[in-house]
Amino acid sequence: MNRREFVHFASAASIVGSLPPLVAFAQSIPASAGPWVQLFNGSNLDGWDFYQDSVGIKDATNAVTVHDGMIHMLGPAHTGGSAPGFGHIATRREYANYHLRIEYKFGERRFEPRLLAKRNSGLLYHMFPERDRVWPNSVEFQFQESNMGDAILINARCWPGANQGGTPAWPTQPPATPKATFTVVEPRPAIERQYLPRNGDFERMDDWNTIELIAIGDRAAHLVNGRIVNTLYEIVGQAIDDRNVYRPLTKGRLALEIEGAELSIRKVEIRLFSEA
């Protein structure tokens, strides 16, 4: 099933009126970042786990291969047919307070159920530890064509960054910004999502793209090719034992999605902030 057929989007409050004139906060990266560390070693997927719907934790169809210093998803070596299940590769380690940078490019191959749809993938972050499902509780940095930089919160919620004349507020949210409101629909779906569209289009459709994620405490910023396009504040996630309870979401695993489109990734690197 196409996930957008069963997605339940929580409604976010609209930003109304004009913001105070002195809220043009500087958009910057903390200076106290450590050295860049490669999460992909260029040779294999050491440190990463695989999961694919209807396949499981062992890649039996070459859905993900490594060659020429790149991770290749659903490339020519794939033997899983025309409708490979969605899935991901995920770090075994959890991360908090970091600056992540990834370089990727779409290929030409597309698969059902998205054969005629936009090519799609994404980065999942602050991901819960479950290893038996495509989308554990997490936040998605959307890679989908023409939607690069959207945020999709999976069984999670946040206070969307205010739009300051076309620029999402970062690193401080204007205090006058109304917070999001949510309506629970019964019966509740297994996965509830809040959707935040990006502010600006900076993707290169058929070339390499650089995405960056800055995660500091319960805040996050999405950057596409050097431009900030989305910001999230006060991120919270549903508790595993009680989905009516939301707790601050500040850390978790990282995952790269397998979602019906050929994708090449040549860099995955991170640097940690010494001060959050």
N, C-alpha and C positions, 0 to 999 in steps of 0.2 A: 504494500500500500504506500502511495505517496504520502509522506509525513504531513504535507500541508492539507491532506484530506481529513486528518483527525486532530489537527492542531487546534487548541483552544487558546485564543489570544486574550489575555487580560487587558482591559482598557486602561490606558494611561491618561492622566489629566492633561488637558491642553494648557500651554503657556499662554496666558492672556495679558493684555495690557502691555505697557512698556516697562523695561527694567530701569532701575536707577541709573543715572549717567556715569557712576564711578564703579561699574562692575566689570570693566574690561580687564579681567585678571590676566596676568602674563601666563602664557602657555609654555611650559618648560618641563624638562626632565631633571630630576634631582641630581645634583653634582656628585653625590656620595655613592655612585654606582661602582660595583666591583668590575673585574675584567670580564670580557666576553668568554663564555664557555660553550663549546659545541655540544648540542644534544644529539645530533646526528653525526656519526664519525666518518661518513662518506664511504664506508665499506660494508656495513651490515646494520641490522636493527637491534644491536645490543642495547639494553636499557628500555626497550619498547615492547609492549604486548599487543597482540593482534586479536581482534574480534570481528566477526562478520555474521550477520543474520543468516540463519539456516546452514551455516558452515561451522561456527564455533570459534574456538581459540587457536586452531591450527589452520594455517593458510594452505589448503589442499589444491587450490586452483591458480596459484601465482597471481592473486589479486594485487599483491604488493611485492615488487622486486627492487633490488638495489643494483645499479650499474652506472658506470661512468661518473661516480661521485654523486649520484642522485637517487632519491626515492621515486619510484615510478608506480603509480596506481592505475590499474585497469589498462595496462599497456598491451603490446602485441603478445607478450608471453602469457597473458591471462587465458585460462581454459575453462572458465566458469559459465560459458554460454551468454545469451543475449540479455539476461535479466539477473545480474549478480546482486546478491543481497547487500543492503547498506551495512556499513561497519566503520571501523576506525583502527588506527594504531595509537597506543597511549603510553605515555611515560609511566614507568613503575614508581617513580619518585613524585612526591607532591612538592609544589613550589608556592611561595608567598613572597610578596614585595619584590617585584622584578620588572625588568624590561626585556621583552621577548621580541625577536626579529626572525622573520621567515621569508624566503624567496620562493615563489612558485609560479607555474605557468600551466594553463590548460592545454590538453592535446585535442586531437580531432575526434577521438572515439567517444561515442555516447551510447547509453544502454537504457533499456526499459527499467522502470516506468517513466524515465525522463528522456526518451529517445528524441522527442520533438520539443523538449523544454530547455530552459536555460541550463548551461553547464553549471554544476554546483559542487561545492565542498565547503569546508569550514574548519575552524579551530575551536575546539571545546576547551574551556579553562575553568579552574576551580571545580574540577570534576570529582564527584564522589567515588568511593573505592570499588563499587560494584563492577565486575568484569564479565557479566553475563547478559549484557544488553547494549543496544546501539547507542542509546542516549541516557546515560545516568544523569542524575541531577547535576546541572552545570550551567555555564553561560557560553553561548556560541558567538564567535566572531565570524560572521557570514562571508563566504567567498563567492557566493552565487553571482553570475554575470549580471551586471547593472545594479546589483545590490551589495557590492563589496563594502563591508564595514557596518552593515546592519547588525544589531544585537538581538539575539533570541535567548531569553532566560528560560531554562528548562526546570520546571518546578522550583522556580526562584523568582524574586522580584527585586526592583530597584527604584530609585528616584532618578528619572532621566535628567541628564545635564541640560540646563537652560540654553535655548538658542539665542545667542547674543549677536544679532544681526548677521546670521549665517554661520556663526562659529560656536560650537558647543563649549560651554563653560568648563574651564580646567585651569588649575587644579582645585579651584574653590567654587562651590555652588553658591550663586546669589541667594541670600536668605529669604528674599521676597518670592522666590519661585514656589508655586504650589506643588505639593507632592502628588504622586500618582494615587489614584483610587482604583479599587479592584472589586469586581463582582464575581462571586462564586456561583457557578451554574450547576444545578443538580439534575441528573446524577453526575458527579464529578468524573471527568475523563482521567485515565491513568497518568497522562502527562498534561500539565497546564503550562502555558507559555505566555510570557510578556514579550511583545515585539517592539523594538525601537529602531525606526529607520535612520540610516546614516544621513549626514548633512553634507552633501557634495559628492560628485562623481570624479574620481581620480584614477580609476583602474585603466590598465592597458589590456585591451580585450584579448589580443593574441600574442602577447609578449610577456616577459617576466615582470612580476609585481612584487613589491616589498611591503609586507604588512608588519606593523609593530603593535604590541600590546604593552601598555604600562599598567601594572597592577600594584596598588599601594593600599594596604588595609582592605577596606570594603569599597574602594573606589577603583575605577578602571577607565582607560582611554584607548580608543581604537584609532590607529593611524594607517592610512593607505598612501603609499608612495610619498611619504614625508608630510602628509597633511592630516591633521586631526579631524575626524569625521563623526565621532560619537563618544559620549562620556556617560558613565554610570556612577551613581552615588548610593551609599547605604545598601549595598547588595546583601540580600538575605536569601537563604535556601530552606526548603522544607526539611524538617527533621525526618530521619528514616523511620523512626518509630511512631511519629504522629505528624501527619502532613498539615495539620492545622497550626503547628508550631513552626515559626520561622526564626532562624538563628543567623547571625552575621556570617557571610560567606567570604572568606579572606584567603583561602588556600585550596589547593587540590591538584590533581593530575592534569596534564595537558594531553590533548588528543587531536589527530588530524583525520578528517573524515574520508571514508570511501562512499561516494554517493552518486553513482551512475555516470561519472565523467572521468575521462583520462586526465591524470594530473601528474606533473613532475615537480619535485621539491629538491632544491639544491643547497639550501642552508636552513638550519634551525639552530639558533643560538640565543643564549640568555645571559644576562648579568643581573646580579642581586644587589638590592639597595641595602647599604649598611645601616641606614636610618629610615624608618617608615614614617 
